[in-house]
Amino acid sequence: MLTKNIDLENKRVLVTGAAGFIGSGLTTQLLTRYKNITILGIDNMNDYYDVGIKEDRLKRIDQVSEGRFSLIRDSIANRDTVDKIFRDFRPDVVVNLAAQAGVRYSIENPDAYIESNMLGFYNILEACRHSYDEENRKDGYNGVLHLVYASSSSVYGSNKKIPYSVEDKVDNPVSLYAATKKSNELFAHAYSKLYGIPSTGLRFFTVYGPAGRPDMAYFGFTNKLVKGETIRIFNFGNCKRDFTYVDDIVEGVINVMQKSPDENENGVKYNVYNIGNNDPVNLLDFVDILQQELIAAGVLPQDYDFEAHKELVPMQPGDVEITYADVTALQQDFGFKPATDLRSGLKRFAAWYKEYYG
Ligand SMILES: NC(=O)c1ccc[n+]([C@@H]2O[C@H](COP(=O)([O-])OP(=O)(O)OC[C@H]3O[C@@H](n4cnc5c(N)ncnc54)[C@H](O)[C@@H]3O)[C@@H](O)[C@H]2O)c1
């Protein structure tokens, strides 16, 4: 196990994408756990999916914030805003979760990915770099201690070997989204080498849970089943995913935030971890448990004819058949690995859905 070297108590933390699914969960948990933490969020509140869900997540943050959280509604692609945040707030730890997410949407709207994931991340790196400038290091501020950022399991692209390990070569992205995430890792490596920014990239594997993202399959399936529409299950259901419950992701991020990497053999303070459930589930089984839990929560009626509402269809461009995380490194370094079983996680999603949509 590694020895943690950052105590988050009394720290200033910048969370980008704070109104997002993972960002809001992280912010809420940090505020709950650390009574003397101060968090600044930035989120451009874009309408890629229902902004109402983002506003609702912010309300949940407010319930625990006790004045320790504020939000800037702007884009990380806006260099002036990012620079001003770093100048005024002087973050000790930065967690970059803001991004244009989604694999399929990167076929439809590639610009959004370049703007948020490339330019936005570059702005964060530049600001981290200048946090070490002489004029910024005053009143005990030493610049950014640790930059943690979201990468994605999609960087494994068409890798044949499973489970996916951080040791694998990842030069085969099969979507623009994946290419931007891999680029983030490369950018971070270069900036860590050049300017000594300690950075850790986290490759998340299909995250689900309450207040999740409506563009993701389990949420979209639920919406369709509720409307009595037919759901389309890709690759005839022969897709296996590591479905990871959001609280497990948040727990993983909090663990990682507390350990800025030591120099590796190349003299770079840089690390990358997988965070996934390490237990791939067949899509058909997943959907079956989902509909059972939706019925149990009263989202769907007791006599719902699920068989009549599912259609098995071929693979979509950019999708990969199986994603499955090797989390050995996470376990070795932090003694942690995601553990929430699918039924418990989907039960909580169904309960939230019932409450949110009535
Ligand atoms: N959810 C998953 O299954 C999953 C899997 C792998 C990686 N990730 C990555 O994790 C991170 C968080 O994902 P999420 O599921 O919470 O997605 P999300 O879309 O719910 O959260 C991202 C948030 O960032 C904001 N945002 C987008 N572009 C921005 C910009 N330019 N400036 C400021 N804010 C911006 C959005 O409004 C949103 O609230 C993302 O980087 C995503 O790519 C997520």
The ligand as a MOL file (V3000), in Angstrom:
LIG
                    3D

  0  0  0     0  0            999 V3000
M  V30 BEGIN CTAB
M  V30 COUNTS 44 48 0 0 0
M  V30 BEGIN ATOM
M  V30 1 N -19.8860 8.0270 -16.6190 0
M  V30 2 C -19.0830 7.1580 -17.2040 0
M  V30 3 O -19.4580 5.9890 -17.4410 0
M  V30 4 C -17.6790 7.5590 -17.5670 0
M  V30 5 C -16.8240 6.5570 -18.0640 0
M  V30 6 C -15.5230 6.9200 -18.4200 0
M  V30 7 C -15.0850 8.2150 -18.2640 0
M  V30 8 N -15.9470 9.1660 -17.8030 0 CHG=1
M  V30 9 C -15.4450 10.5320 -17.6840 0
M  V30 10 O -15.6760 10.9960 -16.3740 0
M  V30 11 C -15.9250 12.3970 -16.3810 0
M  V30 12 C -17.2460 12.6850 -15.7090 0
M  V30 13 O -18.2560 11.9690 -16.4110 0
M  V30 14 P -19.7750 12.0270 -16.0140 0
M  V30 15 O -20.3570 10.6930 -16.3260 0
M  V30 16 O -19.9440 12.6230 -14.6740 0 CHG=-1
M  V30 17 O -20.2960 13.0250 -17.1460 0
M  V30 18 P -21.2290 14.3270 -17.0400 0
M  V30 19 O -21.4990 14.7280 -18.4310 0
M  V30 20 O -22.4010 14.0460 -16.1550 0
M  V30 21 O -20.2930 15.3510 -16.3080 0
M  V30 22 C -19.4530 16.2470 -16.9790 0
M  V30 23 C -19.8460 17.6420 -16.5460 0
M  V30 24 O -18.9180 18.5220 -17.1540 0
M  V30 25 C -19.6150 19.6340 -17.6560 0
M  V30 26 N -18.8350 20.1460 -18.7910 0
M  V30 27 C -18.7190 19.6170 -20.0340 0
M  V30 28 N -17.9050 20.3810 -20.7850 0
M  V30 29 C -17.4950 21.3950 -19.9960 0
M  V30 30 C -16.6630 22.5050 -20.1880 0
M  V30 31 N -16.0730 22.7360 -21.3650 0
M  V30 32 N -16.4550 23.3530 -19.1660 0
M  V30 33 C -17.0510 23.1490 -17.9620 0
M  V30 34 N -17.8780 22.1120 -17.7170 0
M  V30 35 C -18.0870 21.2510 -18.7280 0
M  V30 36 C -20.9790 19.1350 -18.0440 0
M  V30 37 O -21.9500 20.1630 -18.0030 0
M  V30 38 C -21.2390 18.0530 -16.9920 0
M  V30 39 O -21.9770 18.5660 -15.9100 0
M  V30 40 C -15.8630 12.8230 -17.8340 0
M  V30 41 O -14.5690 13.3010 -18.1020 0
M  V30 42 C -16.1180 11.5360 -18.5830 0
M  V30 43 O -15.5440 11.5780 -19.8730 0
M  V30 44 C -17.2210 8.8570 -17.4400 0
M  V30 END ATOM
M  V30 BEGIN BOND
M  V30 1 1 1 2
M  V30 2 2 2 3
M  V30 3 1 2 4
M  V30 4 1 4 5
M  V30 5 2 4 44
M  V30 6 2 5 6
M  V30 7 1 6 7
M  V30 8 2 7 8
M  V30 9 1 8 9
M  V30 10 1 8 44
M  V30 11 1 9 10
M  V30 12 1 9 42
M  V30 13 1 10 11
M  V30 14 1 11 12
M  V30 15 1 11 40
M  V30 16 1 12 13
M  V30 17 1 13 14
M  V30 18 2 14 15
M  V30 19 1 14 16
M  V30 20 1 14 17
M  V30 21 1 17 18
M  V30 22 2 18 19
M  V30 23 1 18 20
M  V30 24 1 18 21
M  V30 25 1 21 22
M  V30 26 1 22 23
M  V30 27 1 23 24
M  V30 28 1 23 38
M  V30 29 1 24 25
M  V30 30 1 25 26
M  V30 31 1 25 36
M  V30 32 1 26 27
M  V30 33 1 26 35
M  V30 34 2 27 28
M  V30 35 1 28 29
M  V30 36 1 29 30
M  V30 37 2 29 35
M  V30 38 1 30 31
M  V30 39 2 30 32
M  V30 40 1 32 33
M  V30 41 2 33 34
M  V30 42 1 34 35
M  V30 43 1 36 37
M  V30 44 1 36 38
M  V30 45 1 38 39
M  V30 46 1 40 41
M  V30 47 1 40 42
M  V30 48 1 42 43
M  V30 END BOND
M  V30 END CTAB
M  END
